[in-house]
Amino acid sequence: MSDIPDEEHVESRAELLPEEAAAGSDDPHEQAEVILQESEERTQDPEGTAAESVQTSTSDQRPS
């Protein structure tokens, strides 16, 4: 699978969640691309990205 998310997923994710809309976004499309790309990286390499993400790591694995 490519690290670049497909346009359909980007467009879907670019629709801001209520909390994102409240915070504002200068470029929802770009934000969606980054979010989906980082998600794909965590999916493809959970061990390698564990320390970078609270979603895929335990508190022991995160840098202090």
RODOVO-879493 format. One record per residue (C-alpha): residue number from 0; residue in three letters; chain; x, y, z. Coordinates in pm, 1 decimal, padded with zeros to 6 digits, always signed. Example, Ala and Ser with C-alpha at 12.3 -4.5 7.8 and 13.67 -1.06 7.14 Angstrom:
REM residues 2
<pt><nr>0</nr><rest>Ala</rest><kette>A</kette><px>+01230.0</px><py>-00450.0</py><pz>+00780.0</pz></pt>
<pt><nr>1</nr><rest>Ser</rest><kette>A</kette><px>+01367.0</px><py>-00106.0</py><pz>+00714.0</pz></pt>
***
This chain:
REM residues 64
<pt><nr>0</nr><rest>Met</rest><kette>A</kette><px>+00000.0</px><py>+00000.0</py><pz>+00000.0</pz></pt>
<pt><nr>1</nr><rest>Ser</rest><kette>A</kette><px>+00120.2</px><py>+00348.3</py><pz>-00084.4</pz></pt>
<pt><nr>2</nr><rest>Asp</rest><kette>A</kette><px>+00213.8</px><py>+00602.3</py><pz>+00182.0</pz></pt>
<pt><nr>3</nr><rest>Ile</rest><kette>A</kette><px>+00011.5</px><py>+00860.1</py><pz>-00012.0</pz></pt>
<pt><nr>4</nr><rest>Pro</rest><kette>A</kette><px>-00359.1</px><py>+00838.9</py><pz>+00074.3</pz></pt>
<pt><nr>5</nr><rest>Asp</rest><kette>A</kette><px>-00601.2</px><py>+00821.8</py><pz>-00216.8</pz></pt>
<pt><nr>6</nr><rest>Glu</rest><kette>A</kette><px>-00804.8</px><py>+01128.6</py><pz>-00303.0</pz></pt>
<pt><nr>7</nr><rest>Glu</rest><kette>A</kette><px>-01136.9</px><py>+00975.7</py><pz>-00195.2</pz></pt>
<pt><nr>8</nr><rest>His</rest><kette>A</kette><px>-01007.6</px><py>+00917.2</py><pz>+00157.5</pz></pt>
<pt><nr>9</nr><rest>Val</rest><kette>A</kette><px>-00852.1</px><py>+01262.8</py><pz>+00170.8</pz></pt>
<pt><nr>10</nr><rest>Glu</rest><kette>A</kette><px>-01176.1</px><py>+01431.0</py><pz>+00064.5</pz></pt>
<pt><nr>11</nr><rest>Ser</rest><kette>A</kette><px>-01371.2</px><py>+01231.5</py><pz>+00321.5</pz></pt>
<pt><nr>12</nr><rest>Arg</rest><kette>A</kette><px>-01124.2</px><py>+01314.2</py><pz>+00600.7</pz></pt>
<pt><nr>13</nr><rest>Ala</rest><kette>A</kette><px>-01106.8</px><py>+01679.2</py><pz>+00495.5</pz></pt>
<pt><nr>14</nr><rest>Glu</rest><kette>A</kette><px>-01460.6</px><py>+01720.5</py><pz>+00626.1</pz></pt>
<pt><nr>15</nr><rest>Leu</rest><kette>A</kette><px>-01365.6</px><py>+01857.8</py><pz>+00965.1</pz></pt>
<pt><nr>16</nr><rest>Leu</rest><kette>A</kette><px>-01486.1</px><py>+01700.8</py><pz>+01286.4</pz></pt>
<pt><nr>17</nr><rest>Pro</rest><kette>A</kette><px>-01678.0</px><py>+01943.1</py><pz>+01510.9</pz></pt>
<pt><nr>18</nr><rest>Glu</rest><kette>A</kette><px>-01380.0</px><py>+01997.9</py><pz>+01739.6</pz></pt>
<pt><nr>19</nr><rest>Glu</rest><kette>A</kette><px>-01152.8</px><py>+02056.8</py><pz>+01439.5</pz></pt>
<pt><nr>20</nr><rest>Ala</rest><kette>A</kette><px>-01400.0</px><py>+02305.9</py><pz>+01293.3</pz></pt>
<pt><nr>21</nr><rest>Ala</rest><kette>A</kette><px>-01412.1</px><py>+02487.9</py><pz>+01626.7</pz></pt>
<pt><nr>22</nr><rest>Ala</rest><kette>A</kette><px>-01031.6</px><py>+02509.0</py><pz>+01634.8</pz></pt>
<pt><nr>23</nr><rest>Gly</rest><kette>A</kette><px>-01014.9</px><py>+02605.5</py><pz>+01267.9</pz></pt>
<pt><nr>24</nr><rest>Ser</rest><kette>A</kette><px>-00798.6</px><py>+02479.7</py><pz>+00986.0</pz></pt>
<pt><nr>25</nr><rest>Asp</rest><kette>A</kette><px>-00614.4</px><py>+02683.3</py><pz>+00724.5</pz></pt>
<pt><nr>26</nr><rest>Asp</rest><kette>A</kette><px>-00614.4</px><py>+02390.5</py><pz>+00482.3</pz></pt>
<pt><nr>27</nr><rest>Pro</rest><kette>A</kette><px>-00841.9</px><py>+02097.2</py><pz>+00569.5</pz></pt>
<pt><nr>28</nr><rest>His</rest><kette>A</kette><px>-00731.2</px><py>+01906.6</py><pz>+00258.1</pz></pt>
<pt><nr>29</nr><rest>Glu</rest><kette>A</kette><px>-00362.4</px><py>+01926.8</py><pz>+00350.3</pz></pt>
<pt><nr>30</nr><rest>Gln</rest><kette>A</kette><px>-00445.6</px><py>+01844.5</py><pz>+00711.6</pz></pt>
<pt><nr>31</nr><rest>Ala</rest><kette>A</kette><px>-00634.6</px><py>+01535.3</py><pz>+00595.5</pz></pt>
<pt><nr>32</nr><rest>Glu</rest><kette>A</kette><px>-00342.7</px><py>+01419.8</py><pz>+00378.4</pz></pt>
<pt><nr>33</nr><rest>Val</rest><kette>A</kette><px>-00100.4</px><py>+01448.8</py><pz>+00671.8</pz></pt>
<pt><nr>34</nr><rest>Ile</rest><kette>A</kette><px>-00334.1</px><py>+01273.6</py><pz>+00916.0</pz></pt>
<pt><nr>35</nr><rest>Leu</rest><kette>A</kette><px>-00396.8</px><py>+00985.4</py><pz>+00677.4</pz></pt>
<pt><nr>36</nr><rest>Gln</rest><kette>A</kette><px>-00029.9</px><py>+00951.7</py><pz>+00582.8</pz></pt>
<pt><nr>37</nr><rest>Glu</rest><kette>A</kette><px>+00075.8</px><py>+00937.4</py><pz>+00949.4</pz></pt>
<pt><nr>38</nr><rest>Ser</rest><kette>A</kette><px>-00198.9</px><py>+00685.8</py><pz>+01019.6</pz></pt>
<pt><nr>39</nr><rest>Glu</rest><kette>A</kette><px>-00079.3</px><py>+00465.8</py><pz>+00734.4</pz></pt>
<pt><nr>40</nr><rest>Glu</rest><kette>A</kette><px>+00278.8</px><py>+00484.7</py><pz>+00865.1</pz></pt>
<pt><nr>41</nr><rest>Arg</rest><kette>A</kette><px>+00161.5</px><py>+00369.6</py><pz>+01210.0</pz></pt>
<pt><nr>42</nr><rest>Thr</rest><kette>A</kette><px>-00039.9</px><py>+00088.5</py><pz>+01052.1</pz></pt>
<pt><nr>43</nr><rest>Gln</rest><kette>A</kette><px>+00250.0</px><py>-00032.1</py><pz>+00837.0</pz></pt>
<pt><nr>44</nr><rest>Asp</rest><kette>A</kette><px>+00516.0</px><py>-00003.8</py><pz>+01109.0</pz></pt>
<pt><nr>45</nr><rest>Pro</rest><kette>A</kette><px>+00353.4</px><py>-00008.8</py><pz>+01455.0</pz></pt>
<pt><nr>46</nr><rest>Glu</rest><kette>A</kette><px>+00674.0</px><py>-00103.0</py><pz>+01635.0</pz></pt>
<pt><nr>47</nr><rest>Gly</rest><kette>A</kette><px>+00885.1</px><py>+00153.8</py><pz>+01453.6</pz></pt>
<pt><nr>48</nr><rest>Thr</rest><kette>A</kette><px>+00639.9</px><py>+00436.1</py><pz>+01516.1</pz></pt>
<pt><nr>49</nr><rest>Ala</rest><kette>A</kette><px>+00525.4</px><py>+00336.8</py><pz>+01866.5</pz></pt>
<pt><nr>50</nr><rest>Ala</rest><kette>A</kette><px>+00739.3</px><py>+00592.7</py><pz>+02047.3</pz></pt>
<pt><nr>51</nr><rest>Glu</rest><kette>A</kette><px>+00601.3</px><py>+00872.8</py><pz>+01828.5</pz></pt>
<pt><nr>52</nr><rest>Ser</rest><kette>A</kette><px>+00232.7</px><py>+00804.4</py><pz>+01889.7</pz></pt>
<pt><nr>53</nr><rest>Val</rest><kette>A</kette><px>+00024.6</px><py>+00777.6</py><pz>+02201.7</pz></pt>
<pt><nr>54</nr><rest>Gln</rest><kette>A</kette><px>-00223.5</px><py>+00576.6</py><pz>+01991.5</pz></pt>
<pt><nr>55</nr><rest>Thr</rest><kette>A</kette><px>+00017.6</px><py>+00291.4</py><pz>+01928.5</pz></pt>
<pt><nr>56</nr><rest>Ser</rest><kette>A</kette><px>+00248.6</px><py>+00298.2</py><pz>+02228.9</pz></pt>
<pt><nr>57</nr><rest>Thr</rest><kette>A</kette><px>+00241.1</px><py>+00232.8</py><pz>+02596.1</pz></pt>
<pt><nr>58</nr><rest>Ser</rest><kette>A</kette><px>+00361.8</px><py>+00492.1</py><pz>+02845.1</pz></pt>
<pt><nr>59</nr><rest>Asp</rest><kette>A</kette><px>+00680.5</px><py>+00286.4</py><pz>+02888.6</pz></pt>
<pt><nr>60</nr><rest>Gln</rest><kette>A</kette><px>+00761.1</px><py>+00315.5</py><pz>+02516.2</pz></pt>
<pt><nr>61</nr><rest>Arg</rest><kette>A</kette><px>+00718.3</px><py>+00692.8</py><pz>+02489.5</pz></pt>
<pt><nr>62</nr><rest>Pro</rest><kette>A</kette><px>+01013.3</px><py>+00927.1</py><pz>+02530.2</pz></pt>
<pt><nr>63</nr><rest>Ser</rest><kette>A</kette><px>+01006.5</px><py>+01125.6</py><pz>+02852.2</pz></pt>
***
